[in-house]
Amino acid sequence: MDFDAGAAIVAGLVGGSAMGVLLYMGIGMMPNQMKMNLFLMLGTMMIEDKKMAYVAGAMIHGAMSIAFGVVHAALYVALGLETDLIAWGLLFGLAHWAVTGIGLGMLPVMHPVMKKGGMAAPGAFAMRYPPMTAMGFLMLHILFGVLVGATYGALV
């Protein structure tokens, strides 16, 4: 299989969009248990205005989704994986969760609002939030990997 950048970008956007929709559905249904307002968290790293921060956060998440989709697809090609991309996507989703989970632990060092105490720091793997948030963080990254594997496999 040859690397297809367009398919990788679409696959990343499909996975990232599903993550965003399900995250905000979870926040809407269980606001006391789902505390990771991802778009606001990402956006307020650059912009203080809350409305604009949501837009910026959604754009940042979209760009990261594309980047991780490209990484997943590049790994499929580099490792010679042509079948079972959904299963491989699940495994890559776990690796993606591990990388971003560690990054969450380091976020307060560079996040201006967290530094000032205006936003709760999630901790590594979102463990400073309620348990459902940490579990959702894991499940959404697994879902991302599965959807990237399924979408990329369907498009190439």
C-alpha positions as CSV (number, residue, x, y, z in Angstrom):
1,M,0.0,0.0,0.0
2,D,1.3,3.5,-0.9
3,F,0.8,6.4,1.5
4,D,-2.2,8.6,0.5
5,A,-2.0,12.0,2.2
6,G,-5.6,12.9,1.2
7,A,-7.0,9.8,2.8
8,A,-4.9,10.3,5.9
9,I,-6.2,13.8,6.3
10,V,-9.8,12.7,5.8
11,A,-9.3,9.8,8.2
12,G,-7.8,12.2,10.9
13,L,-10.7,14.6,10.5
14,V,-13.3,11.9,10.7
15,G,-11.7,10.5,13.9
16,G,-11.2,14.0,15.4
17,S,-14.7,15.1,14.6
18,A,-16.2,12.0,16.2
19,M,-14.1,12.6,19.3
20,G,-15.3,16.2,19.6
21,V,-19.0,15.3,19.1
22,L,-18.9,12.5,21.6
23,L,-16.9,14.6,24.1
24,Y,-19.4,17.4,24.1
25,M,-22.3,15.0,24.2
26,G,-20.8,13.5,27.3
27,I,-20.3,17.0,28.8
28,G,-23.9,17.8,28.0
29,M,-25.3,14.6,29.5
30,M,-23.0,14.3,32.5
31,P,-21.6,17.8,33.3
32,N,-20.5,16.8,36.8
33,Q,-18.5,13.8,35.5
34,M,-17.1,15.0,32.2
35,K,-14.9,18.0,33.0
36,M,-12.6,18.2,30.1
37,N,-13.7,21.2,28.0
38,L,-11.1,20.4,25.3
39,F,-11.8,23.2,22.8
40,L,-11.8,25.8,25.6
41,M,-8.7,24.3,27.1
42,L,-6.8,24.4,23.8
43,G,-8.1,27.8,22.7
44,T,-7.3,29.6,26.0
45,M,-3.7,28.8,25.4
46,M,-3.7,31.5,22.8
47,I,-6.9,33.7,23.3
48,E,-8.6,34.9,26.4
49,D,-12.0,35.7,24.8
50,K,-14.1,32.6,25.6
51,K,-16.0,32.5,22.3
52,M,-13.0,32.9,20.2
53,A,-11.1,30.4,22.3
54,Y,-13.7,27.8,21.5
55,V,-13.2,28.4,17.8
56,A,-9.4,28.4,18.1
57,G,-9.5,25.3,20.2
58,A,-11.6,23.5,17.6
59,M,-9.2,24.5,14.9
60,I,-6.2,23.3,17.0
61,H,-7.9,20.0,17.6
62,G,-8.7,19.7,13.9
63,A,-5.0,20.3,13.1
64,M,-3.9,17.8,15.7
65,S,-6.4,15.3,14.3
66,I,-4.9,15.7,10.9
67,A,-1.4,15.3,12.2
68,F,-2.3,12.1,14.1
69,G,-4.2,10.8,11.2
70,V,-1.1,11.3,9.0
71,V,1.1,9.6,11.6
72,H,-1.3,6.6,11.8
73,A,-1.4,6.2,8.0
74,A,2.4,6.6,7.7
75,L,2.8,3.9,10.3
76,Y,0.5,1.6,8.4
77,V,2.6,2.1,5.3
78,A,6.0,2.0,7.0
79,L,5.1,-1.3,8.8
80,G,3.6,-2.8,5.7
81,L,0.1,-3.1,7.2
82,E,-2.6,-3.6,4.6
83,T,-5.3,-5.5,6.4
84,D,-6.9,-5.3,9.9
85,L,-6.4,-1.5,10.0
86,I,-9.2,-1.2,12.5
87,A,-7.4,-3.5,14.9
88,W,-4.1,-1.7,14.3
89,G,-5.9,1.6,14.7
90,L,-7.1,0.5,18.1
91,L,-3.5,-0.2,19.1
92,F,-2.3,3.1,17.6
93,G,-5.2,4.8,19.4
94,L,-3.8,3.4,22.7
95,A,-0.3,4.8,21.8
96,H,-1.9,8.1,20.9
97,W,-3.7,8.2,24.3
98,A,-0.4,7.5,26.0
99,V,1.4,10.4,24.2
100,T,-1.4,12.9,24.8
101,G,-2.0,11.7,28.3
102,I,1.6,12.5,29.2
103,G,1.2,15.8,27.5
104,L,-1.8,16.7,29.6
105,G,0.3,16.3,32.7
106,M,2.8,18.9,31.3
107,L,0.1,21.3,30.1
108,P,0.0,23.6,33.2
109,V,3.6,24.5,32.6
110,M,2.7,26.3,29.3
111,H,-1.0,27.1,29.7
112,P,-1.4,30.7,30.8
113,V,-4.9,30.3,32.4
114,M,-3.9,27.2,34.3
115,K,-0.8,29.0,35.6
116,K,-3.1,31.8,37.0
117,G,-5.4,29.2,38.6
118,G,-8.3,30.2,36.3
119,M,-8.7,26.6,34.9
120,A,-8.3,23.3,36.6
121,A,-5.2,21.3,35.4
122,P,-6.3,17.9,34.1
123,G,-3.2,16.1,35.3
124,A,-1.6,13.2,33.4
125,F,-4.2,11.1,31.6
126,A,-6.9,13.5,32.9
127,M,-6.6,11.9,36.4
128,R,-7.2,15.1,38.3
129,Y,-10.7,15.2,36.8
130,P,-13.5,12.8,37.8
131,P,-13.0,9.1,36.8
132,M,-15.5,9.3,34.0
133,T,-13.5,12.0,32.3
134,A,-10.3,10.0,32.5
135,M,-12.2,6.9,31.1
136,G,-13.7,9.1,28.4
137,F,-10.2,10.4,27.5
138,L,-9.1,6.8,27.0
139,M,-12.2,5.7,25.1
140,L,-12.1,8.7,22.7
141,H,-8.5,8.0,21.7
142,I,-9.3,4.4,21.1
143,L,-12.3,5.5,19.0
144,F,-10.1,7.9,17.1
145,G,-7.7,5.1,16.2
146,V,-10.5,2.7,15.1
147,L,-12.1,5.4,13.0
148,V,-8.8,6.4,11.4
149,G,-8.0,2.7,10.6
150,A,-11.5,2.1,9.2
151,T,-11.6,5.4,7.2
152,Y,-8.1,5.1,5.8
153,G,-8.6,1.4,4.9
154,A,-11.8,2.3,3.1
155,L,-10.3,5.2,1.1
156,V,-7.0,3.5,-0.1
